[in-house]
């Protein structure tokens, strides 16, 4: 019997950057009657909260750099860590990668620096249309092809094949496994009492540390089937 169920959002409960639908909202409602629930995402807490239609749930954002909760019905950020990246190095190195691999045409900005200190390298730009993002690299093969080189060029960062068309960078210590374990410890919940639900467990995936460090997990292959897959937990 698990005590805590943690969820990824994009690809697990929703389409990428899309609202939480009624079926998966009902799933969370029912699971919340039996388990503590938490969202664990790559995005920041306000974005996840807004994308979920202000669903009342604890959120661990930015791979553990931020945490929010609901107090008396009000969304509140209770922790935000910051880690300033070497911006000049990121600009030079991502420019080099664009030239080398032909990603020189993009919409919006070529690199995004988040307030937390996380960095996103969007191969088709920060303002690319959602349909272009979804069509760009659905099996992640384009990004996996250059992932080893990016790891070599950014040895001081955790690097994730993020979203649909980008790479995410965080300070080395931030990842979903450590974030979940830190959160669970506050409630006296042990590792064996935790279940994680996500869609991206391959090396470089946002959920990869959960697999690597042996947390129990369920892999979702289509967010439209998540409620059916988890029906046995109700």
N, C-alpha and C positions, 0 to 999 in steps of 0.2 A: 504494500500500500504506500504510494508516494504521498508526500506532504506538500511539495512545491512543484508546480509545472511552469516552466519558462518557455516563452514563445519568441521566435523571430517574427517579423511582420511581412515584409515584401517577399512574395513567392510562397509564403506559408499560410498567412491569413488573408492576404490581399494580393492583387496584381501590383506590380511595381508602382510606387507613388500614387496609388489609387485608394479610394475610401474603403473602410471596412464594411463588408456587406452584411445583410440581415442574418444569413445563415450562420456565419462565423461569430457574429455578435451573440446570437442565441447560444452557440456552443460555449463561449466564454461565460455567459450567464449561468449555464448549468454546471460547468466545471467549477466555477467559483463557489458553489454550494458545498463542495467536498474538499477542495484544495486551495492553498494559497497560490495565486497566479502573479506572474510578472512578465513584462515585455523586456526583451534584451535586443537592442538594435544597434545598427551602425550610425543612424541619424541621431540628432539631438532630441531631447525629451519633448520640447514643444512641438516639433514636427511630427513625431510619432503620435502624440496626444491629439493633435489636430487631424491627422490622417485617420485616426480611429474614431473620429466624430466625438471627441472628448469622452471616450469610454473611461470609466473610473477604475484605474489599475495602476499599480506601481510600475515605473519605467526605469530601466537602466539604459542610458543612451551613450552614444559615442564609444562603444566597446568598453564601457565601464568608467568613462571620464565624467559622466553626469548621472544624477539620479533624481527622480521626482516621485511624489506621492500625492494622494488626495486626502486633504484634511478638512473635515466638515463640509464636504462637497466641493472644495476649492483645490484646483491644481496648484502644486507648489514644488519648486525645485529646491531640494534639500542639500545638494552637493554639486559643485562644478570644479573639476580639476582643469588646469591649463598647462600646456607644454609648448613653448614657443619654438617653432621649427626654424631651420636655416633657410629662409626664403630665397636668398640668392642661389644657393645650391639647388633647391628644387626647381627654380626657373631655368637655370642653365641645363640641368640634367634632363628635365622633361622636354626642353627644346631639342636637345641632342637625340632623345628617343623618337620624337616626332619626325625629325629629319631622317633618321636611320630606317624607320619602319613605314614612312609614308603617310603619317597622320598629320599632315600639314594643313588640311582644311577642316575647320571646326566652327561651330556657332557659339558665340559668347566668349567666355574666358578660357584660356588654355590650361589653367591650373587654378584651383580654388583653395584658399586658406580660410579655415573655419576659426571661429572665435576660441574654441577649445584648444586649438593648436593642431587638430587633425588637418590633413591635407587630402584633397581629392584630385586625381589626375584623370580628367574626363577625355577620352581619346577623340570623341567627336564634339567636345565643347560643353560648357555649362548650360547653354541655351538650346541644345539640340531638341528637336521635337520628340515627344514621347514615342511616336510610332517609329522614328528613326532609331531611338535607343533600343526599343524592343527587338527590332530587326537586325541590329548591328552584330551581336555576338551571343545568340541565344544558348549555344552550348559551351560558351566561354573558351572555345578553342583558340581564338585570336589572342586573347589575353594570357592564356596558359602558355602559349608559344614564347612569349617574352617575359613571363613571370620570373624564371631563374635569373635573367639578367637584371631585372629590377631589384630582386633580393640582393644581388651582388652590389649594385650601385647604392642601395640604401640599407646598409648593414645595421644601423642603429634604430631601425623602425620595424614594427609589425606591419606587413604589407598584405592587403586583402584584395582579391578580385571582386570588387564591389559593384552593387547595382547591376545594370545591364551593359554598361559600356565604359567602366572606369576602374581605377585602382584607388584604394583608400590606404592612408598611412596614419599610424598612431605611434606614440611613444611605445617602446618595446614591451613595457609591462601591462599594456592595456589589451585585453582580449576577452572574449565572452566567457570562457571557462573561469578565469580568475574573478571576473566581475560577478558571476553567479555565486561562486563560493563565498566571496566577501559578503554579498547580500544575504545568503542563506545563514551565515554564521550569526547575523544579528538576531535571528529567530531560533537559534539552536537547532537548525536543520542540518542533518548529516548528508554526505555525498550520496549514499545509497537511497536516500529519501527524495531525490531530485530527479525529475524527468525534463528533458529539453526537446522541443519540437521545432524543427527547422528544415531548410531545403538545400543547404549549400555546405556540405561536409567535406568535399574534396580538398586536397592541399591548396591553400590559397583562398579557400572559401571563407566567408564570414563566420561560419559555424565550425570551422575545421578544428579549432582548439578544443571544442567540446568532445569531438571524436578522439583526438590525439591523447587527451588526458583522461579518457575513460569514463566520462559521464554518460549515464543511460540516455538514449535519444531515440526519437522517431523521425525518420526522413520522409518529408512530404514531396511528392512529385508534381502536384497540382493543387493550388490553394482551394480550388472548387471542390475538392474531395476531402479536405481536411476534417470536416465535421463527421463524415462517414468513417474515416480512418480512426478517429478518436472516440467513436461511440462506445467502445468497450470500457472506457474509463468512467462513464456516467453511472 
